[in-house]
Amino acid sequence: MQLPDELVTRIKADGGHPQVAVRALYDLDGNLGETFVAADNRTLWLFWRRFGEPFQTLRLSLAEISELKVAAQSVFIEMGLTTSSAAYALKFSSWDKPQLDALAGLWSAGRPAPKPTRETPLAVFDQPGPELSPADGLTPVIAYCAAMRLMMAADTALAVHEQEHLRGAGLAERTIRMGENYLQTHGREQVLSRLGAVLNGEQKTCLMSHLIAMATADGALKPSEEELLRRFRQALGLAE
């Protein structure tokens, strides 16, 4: 992913050249915000903040890191990082796994890892939901596409990365269009009202994590996006 210019400048000031960069769902303390993790073959940087606040920075040599683990935790990917004085745990969306594997490769090998192969992070939506044959054709994967498109529409200025997000996740063009068509035909309220019925528990949690990542991908959370996330949590029956 592309780091914000401010962070690239900080890394260059350290003499670094990041080979891997990935963005966590929350700040380093688990608050609503963001954390960027970047690394080259010598150094790892953590940049974190709550939204609206300046970035804080932690710079570690790879030799300082005694353990770096990447593991699937339900529908999230968790990265655990341990030094002699502290331990950190960060949560990422499932589509970040290739970048996290590359990051772990840099740490373990001390040199650039091979470019990771693309993985499909949405296999959970290939499973049938509670409604085996939904009358309106809203299968779990189509519901995912409709919900993500609805989240994109909450930002009146769609960025290129948002427009290409579903394609980058490995979804077929036809499936993406079916989700878009469902949203256009039935509208926002119908999508929200149907999600709880067509998705199982794992699918609901996975969708919510991806919606949060989408809403905060530009480093800010607009009031319209925050309100829509609240509506999604309510529709999915998930706690704040």
Residue, then its C-alpha position, 0 to 999 in steps of 0.5 A: m500500500q502507499l504510505p502517507d507522504e508525511l510518513v514516507t518523509r520520516i522514514k527517508a529522514d531515518g535513511g530507510h527505504p520501506q519495502v513493505a507497508v500495511r495499515a492496521l484497523y486501530d491505533l496502537d492502543g486499540n482506539l478508533g484510529e490507524t497504525f501504519v507498519a512499514a519495514d525494510n531489511r533493517t528497520l521496522w516503523l510503527f506510526w499510530r494516531r487517533f483520527g484528528e491527532p498527529f502521528q506518533t512514531l516508534r522505530l525498531s531495528l529488526a534485531e530488537i524484535s524478539e518475536l513477530k507472529v502473524a496469525a488468523q484470529s476469526v476473521f481478523i489477522e493479528m500481528g504480535l510483535t515483541t521486544s525486550s521491553a514491550a509487546y504489541a498486538l495489532k489487528f488487520s483485515s484479512w486481505d492484508k495477510p500477503q503484506l503481513d507475511a512479507l513483513a514477517g519474511l523481512w523480519s525472519a530473513g533480514r532481507p527482502a522477502p519474495k513478492p507474496t502471491r495474491e490470496t482471496p480473503l473472502a472465502v468466508f462469503d462463499q459459505p451458505g448463509p442462514e437463508l439457503s435460497p434467498a428469494d431476492g437472490l441476496t447471497p452472502v457474497i452479493a450482500y458483501c458487495a452491496a454493503m461495501r458499495l454502500m459504504m463507498a457511497a458514504d464518501t461523496a468523493l470516491a477515491v481510486h483505491e475505494q473504487e478498485h477495492l472490490r476488484g483487488a479483493g479477488l471478486a469476479e466482475r459479475t459478482i460485483r455488478m450483482g451487488e451494485n445492482y441489488l443496492q440500486t434496485h432495492g436501496r440502502e434501507q433494504v440492504l441494511s435490513r437484509l444483512g442480518a438475515v443472510l449472513n452468519g456470525e463469521q460473515k457478519t464480523c468479517l464484513m464489519s472489519h472490512l467496512i471499518a477498513m474501507a471507511t478509514a482507508d483515507g486516514a479520516l472518518k467523516p460524520s456520514e461514514e461514522e453514522l453508516l458504520r453505526r447503522f451497519r453494526q446495528a443491522l448486523g447485531l454487533a456490539e460497538 
